[in-house]
Amino acid sequence: MIPPETIQQVAEATDIVKLIGRDVALKKTGATYTGLCFSHPEKTPSLVVTPARQRFKCFGCGVTGDAFDYGCLAWGLPFVDIRSTASTDGALGCTRPIRA
């Protein structure tokens, strides 16, 4: 089992904008970034990524979380796979599974 301190260190070292930006076109708006939510279809951006807090929130559907939550929700990977694939490039080193 990975110690909680290590998980926290990886979460803090992860660039959540870079991570979510792999899948979502994000636009800088002040201190945050906005884009279309990965969780539901929409035409107007309601996903807000806050780099200072390393968190995201969709004001359309309510989905919220950190880098690990994003990996679990967007890629459909279990938490154990997300945390064990951390890399040193400033983002989690997960590969998105192929969806049918």
HURAGI-V672937 format. One record per residue. N is the residue number from 1. RES is the residue in one small letter. PHI is phi in whole degrees, -180 to 180 (* if undefined). NEAR is the number of other ideal C-beta (glycine too) atoms within 12 Angstrom. Layout:
[[N & RES & PHI & NEAR] [N & RES & PHI & NEAR]]
This chain:
[[1 & m & * & 10] [2 & i & -82 & 19] [3 & p & -62 & 10] [4 & p & -56 & 11] [5 & e & -64 & 11] [6 & t & -67 & 15] [7 & i & -60 & 23] [8 & q & -64 & 18] [9 & q & -63 & 15] [10 & v & -65 & 32] [11 & a & -61 & 30] [12 & e & -70 & 21] [13 & a & -84 & 22] [14 & t & -79 & 37] [15 & d & -87 & 26] [16 & i & -65 & 38] [17 & v & -67 & 33] [18 & k & -64 & 24] [19 & l & -64 & 41] [20 & i & -69 & 42] [21 & g & -64 & 26] [22 & r & -65 & 27] [23 & d & -115 & 27] [24 & v & -124 & 28] [25 & a & -73 & 18] [26 & l & -105 & 28] [27 & k & -120 & 17] [28 & k & -70 & 16] [29 & t & -133 & 15] [30 & g & 72 & 12] [31 & a & -89 & 13] [32 & t & -122 & 25] [33 & y & -125 & 29] [34 & t & -126 & 29] [35 & g & -169 & 29] [36 & l & -74 & 25] [37 & c & -67 & 32] [38 & f & -78 & 34] [39 & s & -91 & 29] [40 & h & -154 & 18] [41 & p & -73 & 12] [42 & e & -158 & 19] [43 & k & -107 & 9] [44 & t & -110 & 14] [45 & p & -59 & 22] [46 & s & -129 & 25] [47 & l & -87 & 40] [48 & v & -119 & 32] [49 & v & -111 & 42] [50 & t & -112 & 24] [51 & p & -61 & 27] [52 & a & -62 & 15] [53 & r & -102 & 19] [54 & q & 55 & 29] [55 & r & -134 & 28] [56 & f & -132 & 41] [57 & k & -153 & 27] [58 & c & -102 & 31] [59 & f & -85 & 19] [60 & g & -91 & 22] [61 & c & -110 & 18] [62 & g & 92 & 15] [63 & v & -64 & 25] [64 & t & -151 & 22] [65 & g & 160 & 29] [66 & d & -113 & 31] [67 & a & -61 & 42] [68 & f & -67 & 34] [69 & d & -62 & 29] [70 & y & -60 & 42] [71 & g & -60 & 38] [72 & c & -66 & 24] [73 & l & -76 & 29] [74 & a & -80 & 32] [75 & w & -103 & 29] [76 & g & 70 & 20] [77 & l & -96 & 24] [78 & p & -68 & 16] [79 & f & -54 & 25] [80 & v & -62 & 16] [81 & d & -72 & 21] [82 & i & -65 & 35] [83 & r & -71 & 30] [84 & s & -87 & 20] [85 & t & -110 & 26] [86 & a & -64 & 28] [87 & s & -125 & 20] [88 & t & -101 & 13] [89 & d & -88 & 15] [90 & g & 89 & 21] [91 & a & -147 & 28] [92 & l & -66 & 38] [93 & g & -90 & 25] [94 & c & -91 & 31] [95 & t & -108 & 17] [96 & r & -71 & 21] [97 & p & -68 & 15] [98 & i & -74 & 7] [99 & r & -106 & 9] [100 & a & -76 & 4]]
